[in-house]
Amino acid sequence: MEFGGSIGRDELFARQAEHLRRALAGSDMPVFGLVTRLRPAEETFGGLHTTDDRLVAVQVAYGRAAEVETSRAEPNALRETLEHHVRRGGDRFADFEWAESPAVLLVNGTGVEARRLRAGEHWWLVRGAWDELEITVVGHDWHPGELAVETITDPQPMLDRLRTPPDFVHREPEPLPAGLGREPHQALAEAVVANAAEHARWMAEGGPEPTLPSYWTALWAAAVQRQIELSDAPEADAGDAVSAMMSQLGTLHHEADWFRDDPSRRRRAIGETLLYGTGLEADVPSRAAQEAWKRDVHQEWKAAWREWADK
């Protein structure tokens, strides 16, 4: 028997392609793509969405220039949909003038009424209805004279391209900066909260996608090692404990306005979460919230933190 990373990756992508082929073949929903003469790049599979094992949406991509989505579920609003693509492209919403207008979309040769939304000169979206389906075409720096889509009768060619895994470039993680190793839990918590704040701004405004610090891997490893030292727990359990603490802090930033807006209460909440999670102090003022988080009772957890914050 042969062992090798490349064989495993090839098999993984082949299985993925087969899974997608079965999902598409087993559905009665047609999938649309750009007509051949308009394609700005090679046609590739972009993604699919299911609800209760029922196919509800499929995306077909053409490099970074265009995407066609076929959906039988009610899609997001035009602005929300285009914002998603602008955000992924690293552009800020405020940098563009947004304008909506009527349009025509050719579907299997038949013109249907549609709506067009533009974001400056670079981004646009056209959406039209066809036989209880919504067809959305998004373009970036690609401006065809007409817009036409057709039913993809054989998805196999674009699925076959999934059999070739992308090149993987290994990069050594950066070492932990001097000083952060003294309090790795605290440094990790601050990085998590900062990233949550940056991600919230990114969702609201667009722009370059925020990233974790380049030394994130080393910082995480340092926190897990300190957790092992403090709790005498196996590495896997220590990693789960660190993950639970950081997940709670990220969720607090997302759901609690007092955590986002009040630096004093945020510092206290972080400190108590770390004391409780490391086992250094079990009887923290927020103990009810900490225990609710461990039991995964979300509403009780939110109420406990709200009561704590109001004191």
Buried (B, 14 or more C-beta within 10 A) or exposed (E): EEEEEEEEBBEEBBEBBEEBBEBBEEBEBBBBBBBEEBBBEEBBBBEBEEEEEEBBBBBBBBBBBBBBBBBBEEBEEBBEBBBBBBBEBEBEBEEBEBEEEEBBBBBBEEEBEBBBBBBEEBBBBBBBEBEEBBBBBBBBEBEBEEBBBBEBEEBEEBBEEBBEBEEEEEEEEEEBEEEBBEBBBBBBBBBBBBBBEBBBEBEEEBBEEBEBBEBBBBBBBBBBBBBBEBBEBEEEBBBBBBBBBBEBBBBBBEEBEBBBEBEEBBEBBBBBBBBBBBEEEEEBEBBBBBBBBEEEEEEBBBBBBEEBBEE
